[in-house]
Amino acid sequence: MFGKEPTVILGALSEVIRQIVPMLIIFGVIAWSGEQVAQFMLVVGSAISLFTILLTRSQVVPTEKANAQIETAIRMPASASVGDVIKKEEKDSQ
């Protein structure tokens, strides 16, 4: 969804929101009280933080799995694909 840098994109989005909302209030586009702005920023900040956590976690590969994939690639015959070798090893381990 976000490629390899989900936290950078979501961090940039967070900063854009933090800069735009005050500007909209200053120029009179939206008429919010200080309390409304604080509540909005809290909700948006929390949502972006949660989204960052979920997206970042999906990018992490457990060390054991990564090491197993590296070992598999090293032992892989020239004519086979990585997927084929992994499927074979999973089948053999069952």
N, C-alpha and C positions, 0 to 999 in steps of 0.2 A: 504494500500500500504506500509506504513512505520511503521505500528504498532502504538504504543503509544508514540513514541519519534521521530517525524519527524524532529524537530529542532536539535536534537543531531546528527542525521545521516547527515543532510545537513551541519551542522557546521563542522563536521569532514571532509566531502568531500571538503568543502571550504578550510580548513587548509591543506589538502593533496595537493590540486591544488597550493596553495600559496607556498608550500615547494618544490614541484616537478618542477614547471616551472623554478625557478631560478637555480636549480641543472642542469636541461637540458641545460640551457644557459651556465653555468659555464663549463660543460664538453663538450661543443661544439656540442651537439646533434641538437639543433636548433640555428639558427643565427638570433636573433631578436635584433632590436635596443631598447633602453630604452623606446622610445615612443610606439613601438609595444607591449612591455610587459605591459605598463601602460594601453593601450587600451584593451588588452586581459583581464587583471585583472578586469578592469571596467565592461566589458561585462559579464564575468563569475560571478563576485560578484553581479551584478544587477540581473542576472538570478537566482542565488541561493537565493537571498533575496526575490524575487518575489515568487519563488517556496515555500519557507519557509512560507511566508504569506498565500498562498493558502492552503497549507497542514495543517498549524496550525489552520486556521479558520475552516476547515472541522472537526477538533477534538473537537471543542467547542460546548457545549450544552447550549442553553439559560436557564437561571435560572428558568423561569416560567415553561418551559417544564420539566426540571429536577424535580422540586418540584411536578408537577402534576404526574410524573411517580412514585415518592416516595409515594405519597398519594395513588395512585392506587395500588401499591404493598402492602401497609399496609392493605387496604380493600379487598384484593384479596382472594377469596375462595380457599381452599386448593387444590381443584381438577382442578382449571383453570390455564392457563398459562398467563403470563403478556400480551402477544400479544392479547389473547382473550379478556381480560378485557379492554385493551386500545381500541380495535376495538368496543366493546360494548359501551364504554363511548363516543367515537367519533360519533357513530350512534345515541346515545341518545341526544347528544348536537345539532344535526342537526334538 
